[in-house]
């Protein structure tokens, strides 16, 4: 029975049987045994269950107890050093299982559910979608490959493929990634507006942001990358990271990456401008705080062309004076 429970992953039942077995060996009363089980959040024994153990011959109880000791020694030997809670000699397996549950429940783990709702109303949870997006983007996994890969890992880790109700389509993953990207872009744009247009700089000067662009090869395909950099503003003097000699909060993030359109400055400049428009949306004031490309000498022409496109766009969409800075034309 114990092996069947263990093979099925019913570890609480394994630990519960060990407590009951020791109680039977020591001729303890049922309430005493159940008190020990309850302290480890286990399901208490019924009178019939306990009497089934106490009626066993002493030799059989001793053999069962020896098997539990071997199991405990094997767990202790195989437990990695980084595990924060350890199975100690003399500790009940049920208590060890309960300690692990307590530790994991306090770590802010994500919602383990893949879907909310039942039947045709099932919707993938945002927590699950966010983890899937992170895996796909961080490890460069194709969206079309990911569902099959996840099912393969389920076979390796769970010993079975995902059930139909647990599985999802490629379209579901793609739609959730797009939705999360839109939410992220909106939240980032709100933060940018607060930093660059709503927060008054300490010395009255406008705050600007910049781009850095370059081409890079990935899997024999040349990609064009657009990065954004700037300063979020002075650090708080009350913060732990305040440094009067370095009183800025720089940022550096990616706003666009994709296959290169052309090899000349005009094509890359148009790509940079499109990336800028995508992250700014219709917030022309934030877009007017873009102050140039900070790339190396090889990309100076590309940077100049990007700024020209941006200034021409702002003059037609927002304000004819968008190309002026403190009364002077921005070159």
Rosetta silent file (secondary structure, phi, psi, omega in degrees, C-alpha in Angstrom):
SEQUENCE: XXXXXXXXXXXXXXXXXXXXXXXXXXXXXXXXXXXXXXXXXXXXXXXXXXXXXXXXXXXXXXXXXXXXXXXXXXXXXXXXXXXXXXXXXXXXXXXXXXXXXXXXXXXXXXXXXXXXXXXXXXXXXXXXXXXXXXXXXXXXXXXXXXXXXXXXXXXXXXXXXXXXXXXXXXXXXXXXXXXXXXXXXXXXXXXXXXXXXXXXXXXXXXXXXXXXXXXXXXXXXXXXXXXXXXXXXXXXXXXXXXXXXXXXXXXXXXXXXXXXXXXXXXXXXXXXXXXXXXXXXXXXXXXXXXXXXXXXXXXXXXXXXXXXXXXXXXXXXXXXXXXXXXXXXXX
SCORE:     score description
SCORE:     0.000 S_00000001
   1 L     0.000  -43.972 -177.835    0.000    0.000    0.000 S_00000001
   2 H   -61.729  -41.261 -179.929    2.777    2.435    0.928 S_00000001
   3 H   -64.613  -39.807  178.747    4.576    1.900   -2.413 S_00000001
   4 H   -62.449  -44.759  178.250    1.343    2.524   -4.336 S_00000001
   5 H   -60.029  -43.286 -176.202    0.773    5.777   -2.465 S_00000001
   6 H   -66.732  -42.908  179.653    4.367    6.835   -3.086 S_00000001
   7 H   -64.497  -30.685 -178.597    4.253    6.034   -6.802 S_00000001
   8 L   -86.157    0.601  179.980    1.038    8.049   -7.168 S_00000001
   9 L    80.126   14.503 -179.335    2.581   11.090   -5.487 S_00000001
  10 L   -90.597   69.659 -172.520    0.365   10.788   -2.390 S_00000001
  11 H   -68.767  -29.289  178.278    3.182   11.704   -0.028 S_00000001
  12 H   -63.866  -37.963  178.927    0.874   12.797    2.774 S_00000001
  13 H   -66.262  -37.311  177.459   -0.570    9.279    2.914 S_00000001
  14 H   -61.045  -49.023 -179.936    2.945    7.825    3.138 S_00000001
  15 H   -64.696  -36.171  179.736    3.798   10.077    6.078 S_00000001
  16 H   -64.665  -39.448  178.858    0.446    9.389    7.737 S_00000001
  17 H   -66.537  -34.568 -179.939    1.052    5.637    7.585 S_00000001
  18 H   -65.496  -42.699  178.441    4.466    6.027    9.203 S_00000001
  19 H   -62.401  -43.882 -179.934    2.985    7.877   12.193 S_00000001
  20 H   -64.366  -39.161 -179.858    0.277    5.240   12.541 S_00000001
  21 H   -63.191  -44.022  179.705    2.826    2.417   12.280 S_00000001
  22 H   -66.036  -37.803  177.394    4.985    3.837   15.066 S_00000001
  23 H   -62.024  -39.145  179.002    1.894    4.326   17.237 S_00000001
  24 H   -67.278  -38.643  179.065    0.939    0.679   16.704 S_00000001
  25 H   -64.912  -37.703 -176.409    4.461   -0.478   17.610 S_00000001
  26 L   -93.933    7.228  178.316    4.449    1.559   20.818 S_00000001
  27 L    55.329   41.975  178.526    0.815    0.610   21.660 S_00000001
  28 L   -81.049  152.970  177.102   -0.245    4.264   21.735 S_00000001
  29 L   -72.004  152.188 -178.301   -3.888    5.264   21.986 S_00000001
  30 H   -57.348  -43.727  179.186   -5.609    6.472   18.802 S_00000001
  31 H   -58.913  -34.137  179.714   -6.155   10.063   20.083 S_00000001
  32 H   -68.189  -42.827  179.323   -2.403   10.376   20.738 S_00000001
  33 H   -64.618  -45.021 -178.748   -1.555    9.199   17.223 S_00000001
  34 H   -66.009  -29.278  177.062   -4.167   11.472   15.634 S_00000001
  35 H   -65.052  -41.601  177.566   -2.822   14.451   17.592 S_00000001
  36 H   -63.879  -41.035  179.308    0.607   13.936   15.999 S_00000001
  37 H   -66.252  -41.882 -178.809   -0.973   13.635   12.556 S_00000001
  38 H   -64.305  -35.426  179.638   -3.095   16.761   13.065 S_00000001
  39 H   -62.977  -23.773  177.078   -0.061   18.822   14.057 S_00000001
  40 L  -103.249   20.392  175.350    1.352   18.135   10.585 S_00000001
  41 L    62.734   30.177  178.742   -1.961   19.007    8.904 S_00000001
  42 L   -94.313  167.237  179.083   -2.651   15.359    8.045 S_00000001
  43 L   -83.687  125.895 -174.083   -5.965   13.507    7.863 S_00000001
  44 L   -67.793  157.601 -179.633   -6.663   11.719   11.140 S_00000001
  45 L   -82.627  145.531  171.132   -7.075    7.929   11.311 S_00000001
  46 L   -83.540  166.974  179.924  -10.380    6.231   11.790 S_00000001
  47 H   -62.340  -40.814 -179.020  -10.777    3.564   14.475 S_00000001
  48 H   -66.358  -40.583  179.800  -10.930    0.796   11.852 S_00000001
  49 H   -62.057  -41.879 -177.561   -7.776    2.020   10.078 S_00000001
  50 H   -72.487  -38.273  179.518   -5.780    2.064   13.310 S_00000001
  51 H   -66.452  -29.553  177.202   -7.053   -1.310   14.491 S_00000001
  52 H   -63.592  -31.531  178.147   -5.995   -2.824   11.131 S_00000001
  53 H   -81.512  -43.228 -177.319   -2.419   -1.848   11.992 S_00000001
  54 H   -66.985  -19.224 -179.697   -2.456   -2.786   15.672 S_00000001
  55 L   -85.349   -6.585 -179.967   -3.697   -6.280   14.770 S_00000001
  56 L   -73.982  150.667  176.998   -0.605   -7.002   12.627 S_00000001
  57 L   -61.940  151.809 -178.349    2.133   -9.283   14.059 S_00000001
  58 H   -61.009  -36.771 -179.163    5.043   -7.492   15.713 S_00000001
  59 H   -63.405  -39.140  179.913    7.526   -8.909   13.172 S_00000001
  60 H   -69.692  -38.406  177.407    5.563   -7.399   10.280 S_00000001
  61 H   -62.114  -39.988  179.208    5.366   -4.015   12.035 S_00000001
  62 H   -64.257  -40.578  179.992    9.138   -4.106   12.542 S_00000001
  63 H   -65.883  -41.740  177.856    9.728   -4.860    8.849 S_00000001
  64 H   -63.550  -39.814  179.556    7.464   -2.015    7.766 S_00000001
  65 H   -64.474  -36.705  177.658    9.235    0.315   10.161 S_00000001
  66 H   -64.112  -39.058  177.959   12.590   -0.684    8.683 S_00000001
  67 H   -63.257  -38.769  177.260   11.317    0.202    5.179 S_00000001
  68 H   -66.225  -38.560  177.961   10.356    3.675    6.377 S_00000001
  69 H   -62.917  -40.266  177.779   13.814    4.128    7.913 S_00000001
  70 H   -64.174  -40.380  178.557   15.404    3.204    4.581 S_00000001
  71 H   -62.923  -42.303  179.636   13.152    5.683    2.794 S_00000001
  72 H   -63.583  -44.605  179.684   14.124    8.427    5.242 S_00000001
  73 H   -62.151  -38.728 -179.540   17.839    7.729    4.810 S_00000001
  74 H   -67.807  -40.128  177.726   17.492    7.797    1.021 S_00000001
  75 H   -63.360  -44.842  179.240   15.663   11.155    1.094 S_00000001
  76 H   -60.206  -41.203 -177.574   18.317   12.651    3.385 S_00000001
  77 H   -68.842  -36.351 -174.145   21.080   11.400    1.104 S_00000001
  78 H   -93.003   -6.294 -178.832   19.508   12.708   -2.108 S_00000001
  79 L   -70.125  122.644  178.554   18.287   16.091   -0.840 S_00000001
  80 L   -61.580  152.672 -176.670   20.285   18.897   -2.577 S_00000001
  81 L   -67.230  -23.564 -176.217   22.172   21.244   -0.284 S_00000001
  82 L   -81.030   -8.789  177.983   20.241   24.296   -1.540 S_00000001
  83 L   -66.350  124.398 -173.722   16.889   22.971   -0.241 S_00000001
  84 L   -72.328  -21.984  178.792   16.055   25.270    2.736 S_00000001
  85 L  -118.028  135.770 -172.831   14.230   22.643    4.792 S_00000001
  86 L  -117.427  147.734  171.086   15.830   19.296    5.564 S_00000001
  87 L   -83.860  117.909 -177.027   14.524   15.922    6.645 S_00000001
  88 L   -97.418  155.455  177.264   16.255   15.203    9.942 S_00000001
  89 L   -62.814  129.595 -178.246   16.900   11.862   11.534 S_00000001
  90 L    91.638   -8.931  178.572   13.951   11.021   13.793 S_00000001
  91 L   -84.098  138.107  176.084   11.575   13.455   12.022 S_00000001
  92 L   -66.742  143.102  176.511    8.327   12.051   10.722 S_00000001
  93 H   -61.901  -32.855  178.746    7.985   12.072    6.929 S_00000001
  94 H   -64.137  -40.073  178.084    4.576   13.700    7.367 S_00000001
  95 H   -66.233  -37.663  177.562    6.177   16.622    9.228 S_00000001
  96 H   -63.507  -44.692  178.101    8.778   16.945    6.452 S_00000001
  97 H   -61.783  -42.038 -179.607    6.033   17.061    3.811 S_00000001
  98 H   -66.551  -38.142  177.673    4.127   19.683    5.818 S_00000001
  99 H   -62.573  -39.864  177.252    7.268   21.832    6.213 S_00000001
 100 H   -64.130  -40.283  178.057    7.734   21.799    2.449 S_00000001
 101 H   -64.463  -41.229  178.774    4.141   22.906    1.880 S_00000001
 102 H   -63.628  -41.762 -179.039    4.526   25.739    4.381 S_00000001
 103 H   -63.551  -47.563 -178.009    7.737   26.931    2.759 S_00000001
 104 H   -67.471  -33.529 -177.927    6.289   26.961   -0.755 S_00000001
 105 H   -69.752  -18.430 -178.181    3.049   28.632    0.324 S_00000001
 106 L  -100.008    9.255 -174.975    5.004   31.633    1.652 S_00000001
 107 L  -100.733    8.565  179.572    7.081   32.264   -1.461 S_00000001
 108 L    63.371   38.587 -179.093    4.494   34.138   -3.492 S_00000001
 109 L   -64.227  153.892 -179.611    4.323   31.417   -6.125 S_00000001
 110 L   -69.915  162.557  175.950    2.268   32.135   -9.229 S_00000001
 111 L   -60.134  121.244 -175.929   -1.248   30.850   -9.643 S_00000001
 112 L   -76.144  -10.704 -178.647   -0.774   27.202  -10.586 S_00000001
 113 L   -74.271  136.955  176.958   -4.042   27.132  -12.530 S_00000001
 114 L   -84.102  -30.050 -177.568   -3.685   27.237  -16.298 S_00000001
 115 E  -132.816  153.827  166.440   -7.297   28.322  -16.874 S_00000001
 116 E  -108.735  140.896  179.133  -10.106   30.165  -15.116 S_00000001
 117 L    93.035  174.655 -178.000  -13.656   28.976  -15.736 S_00000001
 118 L  -128.846  159.088  174.352  -15.110   25.739  -17.039 S_00000001
 119 H    59.250 -133.660 -178.035  -16.180   24.346  -20.372 S_00000001
 120 H   -73.721   -9.085 -178.530  -16.382   26.856  -23.196 S_00000001
 121 H   -97.321   10.988 -178.717  -15.727   29.779  -20.827 S_00000001
 122 L   -69.478  134.028  178.901  -12.216   28.712  -19.888 S_00000001
 123 E  -131.189  131.890  178.591   -9.659   31.526  -20.178 S_00000001
 124 E   -60.269  135.475 -179.665   -5.919   31.169  -19.642 S_00000001
 125 L   -70.143  152.145  179.447   -4.852   32.996  -16.482 S_00000001
 126 H   -64.174  -34.271  179.589   -2.637   36.061  -16.825 S_00000001
 127 H   -63.447  -44.490  177.969   -0.061   34.454  -14.525 S_00000001
 128 H   -63.868  -45.176 -179.918    0.236   31.428  -16.795 S_00000001
 129 H   -61.480  -38.610 -179.834    0.374   33.600  -19.930 S_00000001
 130 H   -65.718  -39.665  178.232    3.097   35.787  -18.416 S_00000001
 131 H   -66.880  -43.050  178.483    5.252   32.743  -17.615 S_00000001
 132 H   -60.837  -43.115  179.669    4.732   31.328  -21.115 S_00000001
 133 H   -61.661  -42.782  179.588    5.703   34.658  -22.679 S_00000001
 134 H   -61.593  -43.878 -179.658    8.856   34.819  -20.564 S_00000001
 135 H   -63.316  -46.476 -176.732    9.884   31.281  -21.575 S_00000001
 136 H   -63.786  -46.193 -176.015    9.224   31.885  -25.279 S_00000001
 137 H   -76.504  -39.399 -176.362   11.014   35.234  -25.482 S_00000001
 138 H   -70.510  -33.155 -175.335   13.917   34.492  -23.136 S_00000001
 139 L  -109.403   11.292  174.778   14.830   31.184  -24.746 S_00000001
 140 L    55.101   49.326 -179.454   13.958   32.069  -28.375 S_00000001
 141 L   -98.505  134.019  177.819   11.335   29.341  -28.688 S_00000001
 142 L   -65.320  138.406  178.700    8.963   29.358  -31.642 S_00000001
 143 H   -61.822  -34.611  179.811    5.324   29.865  -30.666 S_00000001
 144 H   -70.544  -22.511 -179.158    4.348   27.004  -32.965 S_00000001
 145 H   -90.570  -25.983 -169.521    6.800   24.700  -31.178 S_00000001
 146 H   -60.110  -46.582  179.647    6.012   25.695  -27.585 S_00000001
 147 H   -57.113  -44.279  178.830    2.759   23.701  -27.001 S_00000001
 148 H   -64.999  -38.102  179.053    4.392   20.458  -28.181 S_00000001
 149 H   -64.761  -41.615  179.414    7.480   21.219  -26.092 S_00000001
 150 H   -64.464  -40.569  178.426    5.367   21.812  -22.995 S_00000001
 151 H   -64.733  -36.767  178.365    3.515   18.535  -23.533 S_00000001
 152 H   -65.695  -40.511  177.201    6.847   16.717  -23.871 S_00000001
 153 H   -66.219  -33.673  177.577    8.037   18.166  -20.560 S_00000001
 154 H   -62.246  -40.028  177.600    4.770   17.058  -18.958 S_00000001
 155 H   -63.105  -41.532 -177.952    5.550   13.478  -20.007 S_00000001
 156 H   -70.461  -38.607 -172.862    9.060   13.782  -18.538 S_00000001
 157 H   -95.597  -35.356 -177.388    8.044   15.454  -15.259 S_00000001
 158 H  -101.369  -13.817 -177.692    4.489   14.184  -14.663 S_00000001
 159 L    79.192   14.814  179.892    4.762   10.821  -16.391 S_00000001
 160 L  -157.983  154.287  173.653    1.825   11.609  -18.690 S_00000001
 161 L   -73.935  163.988  177.321    0.939   13.964  -21.554 S_00000001
 162 L   -66.282  141.674  175.665   -1.258   16.978  -20.909 S_00000001
 163 L   -75.780  164.722 -178.131   -4.975   16.268  -20.950 S_00000001
 164 L   -57.551  -40.962 -178.794   -7.236   18.020  -23.446 S_00000001
 165 L   -71.263  -16.651  178.891   -8.547   20.394  -20.775 S_00000001
 166 L   -94.709  -16.025 -174.019   -4.959   21.291  -19.829 S_00000001
 167 L   -85.168  171.351 -177.998   -3.733   21.861  -23.374 S_00000001
 168 L  -150.354  162.395 -178.319   -3.985   25.085  -25.399 S_00000001
 169 L   -93.582  162.624  175.596   -3.717   26.191  -28.999 S_00000001
 170 H   -60.675  -38.294  179.981   -0.951   28.171  -30.685 S_00000001
 171 H   -62.216  -39.876  178.797   -3.481   30.922  -31.276 S_00000001
 172 H   -60.430  -46.488  179.852   -4.240   31.158  -27.552 S_00000001
 173 H   -63.068  -46.270 -178.099   -0.572   31.651  -26.673 S_00000001
 174 H   -61.629  -45.165 -178.778   -0.039   34.196  -29.451 S_00000001
 175 H   -62.969  -38.377  179.826   -3.122   36.235  -28.506 S_00000001
 176 H   -70.247  -36.454  177.454   -2.124   36.361  -24.841 S_00000001
 177 H   -63.958  -44.013  177.787    1.419   37.462  -25.678 S_00000001
 178 H   -61.318  -42.986 -179.266    0.046   40.280  -27.850 S_00000001
 179 H   -63.697  -43.971  179.181   -2.373   41.273  -25.090 S_00000001
 180 H   -66.215  -36.799  177.868    0.351   41.346  -22.428 S_00000001
 181 H   -63.174  -40.452  178.395    2.626   43.359  -24.724 S_00000001
 182 H   -63.771  -42.742  178.618   -0.133   45.959  -25.206 S_00000001
 183 H   -62.837  -43.986  178.926   -0.655   46.187  -21.445 S_00000001
 184 H   -62.143  -45.179  179.902    3.100   46.570  -20.868 S_00000001
 185 H   -60.648  -39.550  179.670    3.403   49.256  -23.545 S_00000001
 186 H   -65.523  -46.005 -179.558    0.525   51.197  -21.986 S_00000001
 187 H   -64.760  -38.855  178.478    1.984   51.039  -18.471 S_00000001
 188 H   -65.985  -40.617  179.764    5.438   52.021  -19.741 S_00000001
 189 H   -63.893  -36.369  176.174    3.986   54.959  -21.703 S_00000001
 190 H   -63.683  -41.552  178.376    2.241   56.202  -18.544 S_00000001
 191 H   -65.266  -39.252  179.521    5.527   56.043  -16.656 S_00000001
 192 H   -65.267  -42.190  179.695    7.297   57.874  -19.470 S_00000001
 193 H   -62.721  -40.335  178.640    4.737   60.658  -19.525 S_00000001
 194 H   -62.566  -41.731 -176.025    5.097   61.106  -15.778 S_00000001
 195 H   -73.647  -44.700 -168.915    8.907   61.276  -16.023 S_00000001
 196 H   -95.539  -18.515 -178.041    9.329   63.433  -19.109 S_00000001
 197 H  -127.104  -23.374 -175.375    6.346   65.795  -19.091 S_00000001
 198 H  -103.721  -19.499  179.396    4.677   65.805  -15.658 S_00000001
 199 L   -96.057  124.506 -178.524    7.662   65.850  -13.306 S_00000001
 200 L   -78.725  121.392  177.997    9.355   69.220  -12.985 S_00000001
 201 L   -62.856  151.206 -174.517   13.149   68.926  -13.267 S_00000001
 202 L   -63.901  -27.928 -176.067   15.052   70.451  -10.306 S_00000001
 203 L  -113.792   11.831  175.105   16.823   73.125  -12.405 S_00000001
 204 L    86.589   -5.755 -179.725   14.118   73.914  -14.935 S_00000001
 205 L   -81.869  150.241  176.055   15.684   72.123  -17.902 S_00000001
 206 L   -70.571  152.035  178.649   13.693   69.737  -20.065 S_00000001
 207 L  -106.029  132.401 -174.533   14.405   66.028  -19.707 S_00000001
 208 L  -120.098  164.184  173.101   15.155   64.065  -22.884 S_00000001
 209 E  -129.921  161.301 -169.856   15.572   60.478  -23.988 S_00000001
 210 E  -135.880  170.476  175.016   17.755   58.974  -26.716 S_00000001
 211 E  -125.711  157.189  170.710   18.188   55.894  -28.881 S_00000001
 212 E  -134.086  129.730 -175.132   21.109   53.668  -29.781 S_00000001
 213 E  -126.621  154.063  177.718   20.823   51.445  -32.844 S_00000001
 214 E  -167.693  162.184  174.450   22.878   48.704  -34.402 S_00000001
 215 E  -101.828  142.454  178.704   22.721   45.604  -36.591 S_00000001
 216 E  -143.649  143.627  179.339   23.422   42.156  -35.164 S_00000001
 217 E   -91.793  133.383  176.653   23.390   38.693  -36.687 S_00000001
 218 E  -137.389  117.702 -177.030   21.241   35.982  -35.128 S_00000001
 219 L    54.490   45.052  176.328   21.054   32.546  -36.756 S_00000001
 220 L    67.680   10.208  177.495   22.666   33.981  -39.908 S_00000001
 221 E  -113.705  129.494  179.938   19.947   36.643  -40.222 S_00000001
 222 E   -79.559  125.000  178.164   20.843   40.315  -39.718 S_00000001
 223 E  -112.376  146.361  175.570   18.543   42.044  -37.228 S_00000001
 224 E  -104.240  128.347 -175.522   18.233   45.744  -36.544 S_00000001
 225 E  -115.583  134.495  175.974   17.933   46.672  -32.860 S_00000001
 226 E  -118.288  119.263 -179.657   16.638   49.958  -31.430 S_00000001
 227 E  -111.316  149.237 -179.921   17.438   50.704  -27.776 S_00000001
 228 E  -116.099  137.823  179.434   16.131   53.564  -25.666 S_00000001
 229 E  -140.832  159.086  179.985   18.093   55.307  -22.924 S_00000001
 230 E   173.910 -159.209 -176.062   17.650   58.270  -20.633 S_00000001
 231 E  -134.060  125.333  178.929   17.352   59.410  -17.038 S_00000001
 232 L   -74.561   -9.696 -179.749   14.353   58.904  -14.773 S_00000001
 233 L   116.321  175.157 -176.321   15.406   61.888  -12.670 S_00000001
 234 L   -61.435  146.975  174.500   17.261   62.543   -9.385 S_00000001
 235 L   -75.345  152.489  177.862   17.374   59.855   -6.740 S_00000001
 236 L   -71.536  134.543  179.501   15.634   60.541   -3.468 S_00000001
 237 L   -66.458  -16.634 -179.957   17.991   61.806   -0.784 S_00000001
 238 L   -90.069   -8.424 -177.772   16.177   59.556    1.663 S_00000001
 239 L   -79.718  158.359  179.695   16.806   56.406   -0.378 S_00000001
 240 L   -68.956  -22.979 -176.424   19.524   53.850    0.342 S_00000001
 241 L   -95.733   11.527 -178.292   20.944   54.297   -3.175 S_00000001
 242 L   -68.505  131.522  178.410   21.387   58.091   -2.947 S_00000001
 243 L  -140.192  109.809 -176.718   24.795   59.280   -4.138 S_00000001
 244 L   -61.563  -21.919  179.848   25.398   63.057   -4.471 S_00000001
 245 L   -87.846   -9.453  179.545   28.187   62.398   -6.991 S_00000001
 246 L  -145.273   63.983 -170.914   25.947   60.276   -9.236 S_00000001
 247 L   -91.105   59.918  174.599   22.481   61.650   -8.673 S_00000001
 248 L  -137.286  164.578  176.429   20.692   60.151  -11.683 S_00000001
 249 L  -127.724   85.154 -175.812   18.575   57.082  -12.371 S_00000001
 250 E   -71.315  153.928  173.264   19.491   55.875  -15.878 S_00000001
 251 E  -133.203  159.638 -175.837   17.371   53.439  -17.876 S_00000001
 252 E  -158.355  110.959 -178.621   18.136   51.331  -20.931 S_00000001
 253 E  -144.892  166.738 -178.020   15.584   49.150  -22.723 S_00000001
 254 E   -94.772  132.737  178.100   14.716   47.722  -26.127 S_00000001
 255 E  -115.860   -5.095  178.778   11.879   49.277  -28.139 S_00000001
 256 E  -170.747  136.998  175.417   12.323   47.417  -31.406 S_00000001
 257 E  -152.765  137.260 -179.918   14.069   44.429  -32.948 S_00000001
 258 E   179.037  170.709  179.745   13.545   42.672  -36.250 S_00000001
 259 E   -55.677  139.569  179.933   15.143   41.707  -39.561 S_00000001
 260 L   -61.362  137.020 -179.852   16.956   44.598  -41.218 S_00000001
 261 L   -77.808  -52.293  178.020   14.880   46.297  -43.885 S_00000001
 262 L  -140.308  173.007  178.652   17.769   47.649  -45.954 S_00000001
 263 L   -96.704   -0.913 -179.372   21.499   48.114  -45.596 S_00000001
 264 L  -100.563  171.321 -177.443   21.403   51.891  -46.056 S_00000001
 265 H   -65.451  -35.693 -176.025   20.718   54.686  -43.562 S_00000001
 266 H   -63.026  -45.232 -179.587   17.308   55.553  -45.001 S_00000001
 267 H   -65.481  -43.450  179.334   15.816   52.115  -44.412 S_00000001
 268 H   -68.424  -36.274  178.248   17.190   51.810  -40.864 S_00000001
 269 H   -63.765  -42.079  177.455   16.138   55.390  -40.040 S_00000001
 270 H   -62.665  -38.465  177.864   12.581   54.628  -41.128 S_00000001
 271 H   -65.206  -42.754  177.895   12.649   51.507  -38.936 S_00000001
 272 H   -60.769  -45.390 -179.014   13.894   53.553  -35.957 S_00000001
 273 H   -61.854  -41.897  177.841   11.182   56.170  -36.496 S_00000001
 274 H   -61.720  -39.916  177.870    8.475   53.492  -36.647 S_00000001
 275 H   -63.457  -40.450  179.513    9.740   52.038  -33.340 S_00000001
 276 H   -63.268  -44.371  179.223    9.624   55.497  -31.730 S_00000001
 277 H   -63.492  -37.409 -179.053    6.049   56.042  -32.924 S_00000001
 278 H   -63.039  -42.132 -176.310    5.021   52.614  -31.617 S_00000001
 279 H   -80.989  -22.159 -178.904    6.216   53.283  -28.058 S_00000001
 280 H   -93.347  -24.146 -178.890    4.918   56.870  -27.929 S_00000001
 281 L    62.703 -127.711  178.382    1.538   56.279  -29.534 S_00000001
 282 L  -102.238   13.909  178.906   -0.292   59.602  -29.733 S_00000001
 283 L   -85.623   82.018 -173.687    1.644   61.191  -26.861 S_00000001
 284 H   -67.612  -27.525  179.951    3.379   63.758  -29.045 S_00000001
 285 H   -66.002  -42.622  176.504    4.810   65.649  -26.080 S_00000001
 286 H   -65.859  -38.988  179.578    6.785   62.604  -24.949 S_00000001
 287 H   -65.528  -29.895  178.506    7.822   61.978  -28.541 S_00000001
 288 H   -70.425  -16.771  179.062    9.093   65.568  -28.775 S_00000001
 289 L   -84.824    0.705  171.762   11.511   64.796  -25.935 S_00000001
 290 E   -70.265  125.988 -170.079   13.374   62.375  -28.183 S_00000001
 291 E  -123.243   24.062  171.024   16.706   64.115  -28.667 S_00000001
 292 E   122.625  172.334 -178.677   18.717   61.975  -31.058 S_00000001
 293 E   -99.715  126.354 -177.027   20.627   58.796  -31.709 S_00000001
 294 L   -99.641   27.226  179.916   23.612   58.112  -29.460 S_00000001
 295 L   -75.613  176.391 -176.716   25.171   55.437  -31.684 S_00000001
 296 L   -76.462 -177.850 -173.703   28.807   55.451  -32.819 S_00000001
 297 H   -57.654  -32.992 -176.761   30.247   57.324  -35.815 S_00000001
 298 H   -64.470  -21.599 -177.116   29.207   54.629  -38.289 S_00000001
 299 H  -111.975   17.983 -179.158   25.535   55.360  -37.572 S_00000001
 300 H   -61.775  -46.335  179.698   25.642   59.171  -37.459 S_00000001
 301 H   -60.109  -39.657  177.997   23.840   59.489  -40.798 S_00000001
 302 H   -63.712  -41.859  179.774   21.173   57.058  -39.644 S_00000001
 303 H   -65.012  -42.123  178.968   20.684   59.029  -36.420 S_00000001
 304 H   -62.337  -44.456 -179.943   20.357   62.356  -38.243 S_00000001
 305 H   -64.035  -37.553  177.885   17.800   60.915  -40.643 S_00000001
 306 H   -61.540  -44.746 -179.973   15.802   59.444  -37.737 S_00000001
 307 H   -65.141  -39.188  179.095   15.620   62.848  -36.044 S_00000001
 308 H   -62.572  -43.334  177.253   14.573   64.548  -39.292 S_00000001
 309 H   -62.511  -41.048 -178.644   11.725   62.080  -39.737 S_00000001
 310 H   -66.830  -43.871 -179.615   10.623   62.568  -36.138 S_00000001
 311 H   -65.973  -40.811  179.397   10.692   66.392  -36.316 S_00000001
 312 H   -63.962  -38.368  179.428    8.801   66.422  -39.628 S_00000001
 313 H   -66.355  -44.786 -178.139    6.148   64.133  -38.167 S_00000001
 314 H   -65.071  -36.428 -179.288    5.703   66.233  -35.023 S_00000001
 315 H   -65.078  -32.000 -179.868    5.355   69.457  -37.018 S_00000001
 316 H   -87.345  -26.163 -173.785    2.443   67.991  -38.973 S_00000001
 317 H  -100.197  -25.310 -168.846    0.774   66.140  -36.072 S_00000001
 318 L  -130.256  -68.807 -171.538    1.286   68.282  -33.013 S_00000001
 319 L  -152.158  133.539 -179.759    2.985   71.680  -33.012 S_00000001
 320 H   -64.301  -18.932 -179.020    4.993   73.666  -35.553 S_00000001
 321 H   -95.627   12.190 -178.423    7.407   74.605  -32.757 S_00000001
 322 H   -65.129  -20.996 -179.126    8.199   71.013  -31.841 S_00000001
 323 H   -91.801   11.705  178.126   11.549   71.379  -33.610 S_00000001
 324 E  -107.746  148.017  177.639   12.582   74.253  -31.345 S_00000001
 325 E  -135.175  113.610 -177.104   14.457   74.024  -28.074 S_00000001
 326 L    54.196   38.225  177.294   14.607   77.104  -25.819 S_00000001
 327 L    85.473   -4.390 -178.991   13.793   79.220  -28.880 S_00000001
 328 E  -112.186  147.672  178.111   16.514   77.679  -31.064 S_00000001
 329 E   -67.614  132.118  179.305   16.095   75.181  -33.906 S_00000001
 330 L   -79.997  115.061  179.259   17.086   71.685  -32.845 S_00000001
 331 L   -86.662    0.000    0.000   19.791   70.473  -35.218 S_00000001
